[in-house]
Amino acid sequence: MFRRRLTALVCSVAAIGLLATGCGDSDSDTAGDKGTGEVTFWSFVKGSDEVAKAFNRTHPDIKVTFEAVPSGQEYYSKLTNAVKAGTVPDVAVVEYPQLPEFATQGKLEKLDASLGPLVKNKFPKSVRQLVELGGQTWGVPRDAAPLMLYYRNDFFKSHGISVPKTWDEYRNMTGQVKKADPKARGGVLYTDNPGLLTALAWQAGSQWFGTEKDSWKVSLTDAPAKKVADYWGDLARKDLVSSLSSLDPFWTSVQQNRTVAYVCASWCAGGQAATVADQKGKWSVAPVPTWDGKPASAMYGGSSFVIPKGARNSAAAAEFIKWITTDPEGMKAWVSSGTSSMFPADPALVPVAKAAFPTDYYGGQDVYAVGSKSYSAVRPGWTWGPVMGTTNTAIVDQLPKVAQGKVKLFDVLTGAQKATVKDMERRGMKVAP
């Protein structure tokens, strides 16, 4: 538990749990009683408005008012300012990488009493650990984002290319693709998004962040991370994979047959079907390659729902969060559009999401079966850091230079480690040497 005496000392990192106490009563917790009344809901996730409407139709004692917010850093700045001003919503979305930062700065209510048991009973360890920090529960997982390999089955078949199961085979595949079509590539190193690189390091067994007694450990340059950085940096320098923005330039490359294979998360299935509709039937999915051929995965994305510090109706907020994360009707509301390939963090809801996703784009393939195997293979023990905004910015600032040969990808991680440690120490956090 947090200790009030630490609050009286400083608003920094608590000795127990390494989480900031904030400047108020840090021992408070969301009440476990069933709530009623009005709930304000902030989210940038697609379908949130329909989810709020569906909840209101079946819960007459609680009225949820949905407010759309921008995604990215603009949203997190807005939420931070709302906490400071005392104008927070009752429920808000926070992506997994940002959750530790909000928890360490005392911006969230603890959910141990109200939703902690639900988290422990419903979710696998690999995703549960992303919302349980310092032995306390700070959010409830909404979706997982297990890695998968997407590939053009027609291109592979016509050129006799096998679907890679290991990263050695993947390297060979990228060479075969380039030889078959000099304009095509079998992968992408994104220049504006560190999420995939992070997931690949996680999959390899890297531990970028951890704790040691009362200090944080930062290891962006450990052996698994170096292996991944050297591998992907080499692919990029040799022009075996493209270096592109993860937004329009990437999807344009898919549309123009210049990207015929790539690693992404489960959410790409729906995104591609909606964005590149004319390639229906030409794509398949497979397990992400591994270093030794044995199943291993990680997550590229994913979000949770939290109750911000100062929420006016925490009890009703908890009821709403429970419904939208673990109730089958809540899942039906999320995927009601029929275009989402959202992968529920609660495995019991996978059949609900699967039933709503059309299979014709992938030739009738059960993409959720591949996703389920990947989710089961996610390496447990990953911890996001407390200043991921700084970490990610330091990586993205240098990523475009990798393919140009101006900087090695491992040096990008080295620079990000230095920037991360510097910012953590500036904020008063202890960092193990």
C-alpha positions as CSV (number, residue, x, y, z in Angstrom):
1,M,0.0,0.0,0.0
2,F,1.0,3.6,-0.5
3,R,2.0,5.4,2.7
4,R,0.6,8.7,3.8
5,R,3.9,9.7,5.3
6,L,5.5,9.6,1.9
7,T,3.0,12.0,0.6
8,A,4.0,14.5,3.3
9,L,7.6,14.2,2.1
10,V,7.5,14.5,-1.7
11,C,5.4,13.9,-4.7
12,S,7.8,11.5,-6.3
13,V,8.4,7.7,-6.3
14,A,7.2,5.7,-3.4
15,A,9.6,3.2,-1.8
16,I,7.0,0.5,-2.0
17,G,5.8,-0.1,-5.5
18,L,7.8,2.7,-7.1
19,L,4.7,4.6,-7.7
20,A,4.2,8.3,-7.0
21,T,2.0,9.1,-4.1
22,G,0.6,12.2,-5.6
23,C,-0.2,15.1,-3.4
24,G,-3.4,13.9,-1.8
25,D,-4.8,11.0,0.1
26,S,-3.2,8.1,-1.8
27,D,-4.7,5.4,0.4
28,S,-8.2,6.0,-1.1
29,D,-9.7,3.4,-3.4
30,T,-12.8,3.1,-5.5
31,A,-15.7,1.9,-3.6
32,G,-16.9,-1.7,-4.3
33,D,-20.6,-0.9,-4.0
34,K,-22.8,-1.0,-7.1
35,G,-23.2,2.6,-8.4
36,T,-25.9,4.6,-9.9
37,G,-26.1,8.0,-11.5
38,E,-24.3,9.8,-14.2
39,V,-20.9,8.8,-15.7
40,T,-18.8,10.9,-18.1
41,F,-16.8,8.7,-20.5
42,W,-13.7,9.9,-22.5
43,S,-12.4,7.8,-25.3
44,F,-10.8,7.9,-28.8
45,V,-11.4,4.2,-29.5
46,K,-13.6,3.4,-32.5
47,G,-17.1,2.3,-31.4
48,S,-17.0,4.0,-28.0
49,D,-20.2,6.0,-28.8
50,E,-22.1,2.8,-29.7
51,V,-20.8,1.1,-26.5
52,A,-22.1,4.0,-24.4
53,K,-25.5,3.8,-26.1
54,A,-25.8,0.1,-25.7
55,F,-24.9,0.3,-22.0
56,N,-27.5,3.0,-21.4
57,R,-30.2,0.9,-23.0
58,T,-29.7,-1.9,-20.6
59,H,-28.7,0.0,-17.4
60,P,-31.4,2.4,-16.5
61,D,-29.8,3.3,-13.1
62,I,-26.6,4.7,-14.8
63,K,-26.4,7.2,-17.5
64,V,-23.2,7.4,-19.5
65,T,-22.4,10.5,-21.4
66,F,-19.7,9.9,-24.1
67,E,-17.2,12.6,-25.1
68,A,-14.9,12.0,-28.1
69,V,-11.3,13.0,-27.5
70,P,-8.3,13.2,-29.8
71,S,-5.8,10.4,-29.8
72,G,-2.1,10.6,-29.1
73,Q,-0.2,13.0,-26.9
74,E,-2.9,15.7,-27.3
75,Y,-5.3,13.4,-25.5
76,Y,-2.9,12.6,-22.7
77,S,-2.1,16.3,-22.2
78,K,-5.9,16.9,-22.0
79,L,-6.4,14.2,-19.4
80,T,-3.4,15.5,-17.4
81,N,-4.8,19.0,-17.4
82,A,-8.2,17.7,-16.4
83,V,-6.7,16.0,-13.3
84,K,-5.0,19.3,-12.3
85,A,-8.2,21.3,-12.8
86,G,-10.5,18.8,-11.1
87,T,-12.6,18.4,-14.3
88,V,-11.8,14.7,-15.0
89,P,-14.2,12.3,-16.6
90,D,-15.4,9.3,-14.6
91,V,-14.0,6.8,-17.1
92,A,-11.1,7.3,-19.5
93,V,-9.1,5.2,-21.9
94,V,-5.3,4.8,-21.3
95,E,-3.1,2.7,-23.5
96,Y,-0.8,0.2,-21.8
97,P,2.4,2.1,-22.4
98,Q,1.1,5.3,-20.9
99,L,-0.5,3.7,-17.8
100,P,2.6,3.6,-15.6
101,E,3.2,7.3,-16.2
102,F,-0.3,8.2,-15.1
103,A,-0.1,5.9,-12.1
104,T,3.3,7.1,-10.9
105,Q,2.1,10.7,-11.1
106,G,-0.9,10.0,-8.9
107,K,-3.5,10.7,-11.7
108,L,-5.5,7.5,-11.3
109,E,-7.7,5.9,-8.7
110,K,-6.6,2.5,-7.4
111,L,-9.1,-0.2,-8.4
112,D,-8.0,-2.9,-5.9
113,A,-11.3,-3.1,-4.1
114,S,-13.7,-2.5,-7.0
115,L,-12.2,-4.1,-10.0
116,G,-9.0,-5.8,-8.8
117,P,-10.7,-9.2,-8.3
118,L,-12.2,-9.0,-11.8
119,V,-8.8,-8.3,-13.3
120,K,-7.2,-11.2,-11.4
121,N,-10.0,-13.7,-12.4
122,K,-10.6,-12.7,-16.0
123,F,-7.2,-11.9,-17.7
124,P,-4.1,-13.8,-18.5
125,K,-0.9,-12.9,-16.6
126,S,0.8,-11.4,-19.6
127,V,-1.9,-8.6,-19.9
128,R,-2.8,-8.4,-16.2
129,Q,0.8,-7.4,-15.4
130,L,0.3,-4.3,-17.7
131,V,-2.4,-2.9,-15.4
132,E,-1.1,-4.2,-12.0
133,L,1.7,-2.0,-10.9
134,G,3.4,-2.0,-7.6
135,G,1.0,-4.7,-6.4
136,Q,-2.0,-2.5,-7.1
137,T,-4.6,-2.4,-9.9
138,W,-4.8,0.8,-11.9
139,G,-6.9,-0.2,-15.0
140,V,-8.9,-2.9,-16.6
141,P,-7.7,-4.3,-19.9
142,R,-9.9,-3.8,-22.9
143,D,-8.0,-5.4,-25.8
144,A,-4.9,-7.3,-26.5
145,A,-2.8,-6.8,-29.6
146,P,-0.9,-10.1,-30.3
147,L,1.6,-10.1,-33.1
148,M,0.9,-11.8,-36.4
149,L,2.5,-12.1,-39.8
150,Y,0.5,-10.8,-42.8
151,Y,1.4,-12.0,-46.2
152,R,0.2,-12.0,-49.8
153,N,-0.6,-15.6,-50.4
154,D,-0.9,-15.2,-54.2
155,F,2.6,-13.6,-54.4
156,F,4.2,-16.2,-52.2
157,K,2.5,-19.0,-54.1
158,S,3.4,-17.7,-57.6
159,H,7.1,-17.2,-56.6
160,G,7.5,-20.4,-54.6
161,I,8.1,-18.5,-51.3
162,S,7.5,-20.3,-48.0
163,V,5.9,-18.6,-45.1
164,P,8.7,-18.1,-42.6
165,K,8.6,-19.6,-39.1
166,T,11.9,-18.3,-37.8
167,W,13.6,-14.9,-38.1
168,D,16.4,-16.6,-40.2
169,E,13.7,-17.8,-42.6
170,Y,12.1,-14.3,-42.6
171,R,15.4,-12.8,-43.7
172,N,15.6,-15.3,-46.5
173,M,12.0,-14.5,-47.4
174,T,12.7,-10.8,-47.7
175,G,15.6,-11.5,-50.1
176,Q,13.3,-13.8,-52.2
177,V,10.6,-11.1,-52.4
178,K,13.1,-8.4,-53.6
179,K,14.5,-10.8,-56.2
180,A,11.0,-11.8,-57.5
181,D,9.9,-8.1,-57.7
182,P,12.6,-5.4,-57.2
183,K,9.9,-2.9,-56.2
184,A,8.3,-5.2,-53.6
185,R,9.4,-5.8,-50.0
186,G,8.6,-8.4,-47.4
187,G,8.5,-6.2,-44.3
188,V,8.5,-2.7,-42.9
189,L,10.6,-0.8,-40.3
190,Y,8.3,2.1,-39.3
191,T,10.0,5.5,-39.1
192,D,7.3,7.2,-37.0
193,N,6.2,4.6,-34.6
194,P,8.4,2.7,-32.1
195,G,5.6,0.3,-31.1
196,L,6.5,-2.6,-33.4
197,L,10.2,-2.4,-32.6
198,T,9.3,-2.5,-28.9
199,A,7.1,-5.5,-29.4
200,L,9.8,-7.3,-31.3
201,A,12.2,-6.7,-28.4
202,W,9.6,-7.9,-26.0
203,Q,9.1,-11.1,-28.1
204,A,12.8,-11.8,-28.1
205,G,12.8,-11.7,-24.3
206,S,14.0,-8.2,-23.6
207,Q,13.1,-6.5,-20.4
208,W,13.3,-2.7,-21.0
209,F,12.0,-1.8,-17.6
210,G,11.9,-3.5,-14.2
211,T,12.4,-2.8,-10.5
212,E,15.2,-3.5,-8.1
213,K,14.4,-2.8,-4.4
214,D,13.3,0.9,-4.4
215,S,14.7,1.7,-7.9
216,W,13.7,1.4,-11.5
217,K,15.9,-0.6,-13.8
218,V,16.2,0.5,-17.4
219,S,17.6,-1.9,-20.0
220,L,16.7,-0.8,-23.5
221,T,20.1,-2.2,-24.6
222,D,20.0,-5.7,-23.1
223,A,21.1,-8.7,-25.2
224,P,17.7,-9.5,-26.7
225,A,17.1,-5.9,-27.6
226,K,20.5,-5.7,-29.3
227,K,19.8,-8.9,-31.2
228,V,16.6,-7.4,-32.5
229,A,18.1,-4.0,-33.3
230,D,21.0,-5.5,-35.2
231,Y,18.7,-7.8,-37.2
232,W,16.2,-5.1,-38.2
233,G,18.8,-2.4,-38.7
234,D,20.6,-4.7,-41.1
235,L,17.4,-5.5,-43.0
236,A,16.7,-1.8,-43.4
237,R,20.2,-0.8,-44.4
238,K,20.2,-3.6,-47.1
239,D,16.9,-2.4,-48.3
240,L,15.3,-5.8,-47.7
241,V,12.4,-4.1,-45.8
242,S,10.9,-0.7,-46.4
243,S,11.3,2.3,-44.1
244,L,8.0,4.0,-44.1
245,S,5.6,6.0,-42.0
246,S,3.0,3.7,-40.3
247,L,0.1,5.8,-41.7
248,D,-0.7,6.7,-45.3
249,P,2.7,5.8,-46.8
250,F,2.5,2.2,-45.5
251,W,-1.0,1.6,-46.7
252,T,-0.2,3.1,-50.0
253,S,2.7,0.7,-50.4
254,V,0.2,-2.2,-49.7
255,Q,-2.2,-0.9,-52.2
256,Q,0.5,-0.6,-54.8
257,N,1.8,-4.1,-54.3
258,R,5.1,-2.8,-52.8
259,T,4.5,-4.4,-49.4
260,V,3.6,-8.1,-49.7
261,A,4.4,-9.1,-46.1
262,Y,4.6,-7.4,-42.8
263,V,4.5,-7.9,-39.1
264,C,1.6,-6.3,-37.2
265,A,-0.9,-6.9,-34.5
266,S,-4.4,-8.4,-34.6
267,W,-5.9,-5.0,-35.2
268,C,-4.3,-4.8,-38.6
269,A,-6.7,-7.5,-39.9
270,G,-9.7,-5.2,-39.8
271,G,-7.6,-2.1,-40.7
272,Q,-6.3,-3.7,-43.9
273,A,-9.7,-5.1,-44.9
274,A,-11.2,-1.6,-44.7
275,T,-8.2,0.2,-46.3
276,V,-7.2,-2.1,-49.1
277,A,-10.6,-3.7,-49.8
278,D,-9.7,-4.6,-53.5
279,Q,-7.1,-7.1,-52.4
280,K,-9.8,-9.4,-50.8
281,G,-8.7,-13.0,-50.9
282,K,-5.1,-12.3,-51.6
283,W,-3.9,-12.1,-48.0
284,S,-3.4,-14.6,-45.2
285,V,-2.1,-14.5,-41.6
286,A,0.4,-16.7,-39.9
287,P,2.1,-16.8,-36.5
288,V,4.9,-14.3,-36.1
289,P,8.3,-15.8,-36.7
290,T,10.4,-16.6,-33.6
291,W,14.2,-16.8,-33.0
292,D,14.2,-20.6,-32.2
293,G,11.0,-21.8,-33.9
294,K,9.1,-22.1,-30.6
295,P,6.0,-20.1,-30.0
296,A,6.7,-16.6,-28.6
297,S,4.9,-13.4,-29.0
298,A,4.3,-9.9,-27.7
299,M,1.7,-7.1,-28.0
300,Y,1.8,-4.1,-30.4
301,G,-0.8,-1.8,-28.9
302,G,-3.7,-2.3,-26.6
303,S,-5.7,-0.2,-24.1
304,S,-7.3,-0.2,-20.7
305,F,-10.0,1.8,-19.0
306,V,-9.2,3.7,-15.8
307,I,-10.9,6.0,-13.3
308,P,-9.0,9.3,-13.1
309,K,-8.2,10.8,-9.8
310,G,-11.0,13.0,-8.7
311,A,-13.8,11.2,-10.6
312,R,-17.2,12.2,-9.2
313,N,-18.9,8.8,-9.6
314,S,-16.4,6.1,-9.1
315,A,-18.8,3.3,-8.2
316,A,-20.9,3.7,-11.3
317,A,-17.8,4.1,-13.4
318,A,-16.6,0.7,-12.1
319,E,-19.9,-0.9,-13.2
320,F,-19.5,0.6,-16.7
321,I,-15.9,-0.5,-17.0
322,K,-16.8,-4.0,-15.9
323,W,-19.5,-4.2,-18.6
324,I,-17.4,-2.9,-21.5
325,T,-14.4,-5.1,-20.8
326,T,-15.8,-8.5,-19.7
327,D,-19.5,-8.7,-20.6
328,P,-20.5,-10.4,-23.9
329,E,-23.0,-7.8,-24.6
330,G,-20.4,-5.1,-24.1
331,M,-18.1,-6.9,-26.5
332,K,-20.9,-7.1,-29.1
333,A,-21.3,-3.3,-28.8
334,W,-17.6,-2.8,-29.5
335,V,-17.6,-4.9,-32.7
336,S,-21.1,-4.1,-33.9
337,S,-19.8,-2.3,-37.0
338,G,-18.5,-5.6,-38.3
339,T,-15.2,-4.1,-39.5
340,S,-13.2,-4.3,-36.3
341,S,-10.7,-7.1,-35.7
342,M,-10.4,-6.1,-32.0
343,F,-8.9,-8.9,-30.0
344,P,-10.5,-9.0,-26.5
345,A,-8.1,-9.1,-23.6
346,D,-10.6,-11.3,-21.8
347,P,-10.2,-14.7,-23.7
348,A,-13.8,-15.7,-22.9
349,L,-14.9,-12.9,-25.2
350,V,-12.9,-14.0,-28.3
351,P,-15.8,-16.0,-29.7
352,V,-18.0,-12.9,-29.6
353,A,-15.5,-10.8,-31.5
354,K,-14.8,-13.6,-33.9
355,A,-18.5,-14.1,-34.8
356,A,-18.7,-10.4,-35.8
357,F,-15.7,-10.3,-38.1
358,P,-16.2,-11.2,-41.8
359,T,-13.8,-13.9,-43.0
360,D,-14.1,-13.3,-46.7
361,Y,-11.1,-10.9,-46.9
362,Y,-8.8,-13.6,-45.7
363,G,-10.3,-16.3,-47.8
364,G,-12.3,-17.7,-45.0
365,Q,-9.3,-18.1,-42.7
366,D,-9.9,-17.9,-39.0
367,V,-7.7,-15.0,-38.1
368,Y,-8.8,-15.2,-34.5
369,A,-7.4,-18.7,-34.2
370,V,-4.0,-17.4,-35.2
371,G,-4.5,-14.4,-32.8
372,S,-5.4,-16.7,-29.9
373,K,-2.3,-18.8,-30.3
374,S,-0.2,-15.6,-30.5
375,Y,-2.0,-14.2,-27.4
376,S,-1.2,-17.5,-25.5
377,A,2.4,-17.2,-26.5
378,V,2.9,-13.6,-25.3
379,R,5.9,-13.5,-23.0
380,P,4.9,-12.6,-19.4
381,G,6.9,-10.2,-17.3
382,W,7.0,-7.1,-19.6
383,T,6.8,-3.8,-17.8
384,W,6.3,-0.4,-19.4
385,G,8.4,2.4,-18.2
386,P,7.2,5.5,-16.3
387,V,8.2,8.0,-19.0
388,M,7.3,6.3,-22.2
389,G,6.6,9.6,-23.9
390,T,10.3,10.5,-23.5
391,T,11.4,7.0,-24.5
392,N,9.3,6.9,-27.6
393,T,10.2,10.4,-28.7
394,A,13.9,9.6,-28.4
395,I,13.5,6.5,-30.6
396,V,11.3,8.1,-33.3
397,D,13.6,11.1,-33.6
398,Q,16.4,8.8,-34.9
399,L,14.5,6.0,-36.7
400,P,14.4,7.7,-40.2
401,K,18.2,7.7,-40.2
402,V,18.6,3.9,-39.8
403,A,17.8,3.0,-43.4
404,Q,20.0,5.8,-44.6
405,G,23.0,4.3,-42.8
406,K,23.5,7.4,-40.7
407,V,22.9,5.6,-37.4
408,K,22.7,2.0,-36.2
409,L,19.4,0.9,-34.7
410,F,21.1,-0.3,-31.6
411,D,22.6,3.2,-31.2
412,V,19.1,4.6,-31.4
413,L,18.2,2.4,-28.4
414,T,21.3,3.5,-26.6
415,G,20.3,7.1,-27.0
416,A,16.8,6.4,-25.9
417,Q,18.1,4.8,-22.8
418,K,20.1,7.8,-21.9
419,A,17.2,10.2,-22.5
420,T,14.9,8.0,-20.4
421,V,17.2,7.7,-17.4
422,K,17.8,11.5,-17.6
423,D,14.1,12.3,-17.5
424,M,13.4,9.8,-14.7
425,E,16.1,11.2,-12.6
426,R,14.8,14.7,-13.3
427,R,11.5,13.7,-12.0
428,G,13.0,12.4,-8.8
429,M,12.8,8.7,-9.6
430,K,15.6,6.3,-8.4
431,V,17.3,4.5,-11.2
432,A,19.5,1.4,-10.6
433,P,23.0,1.7,-12.1
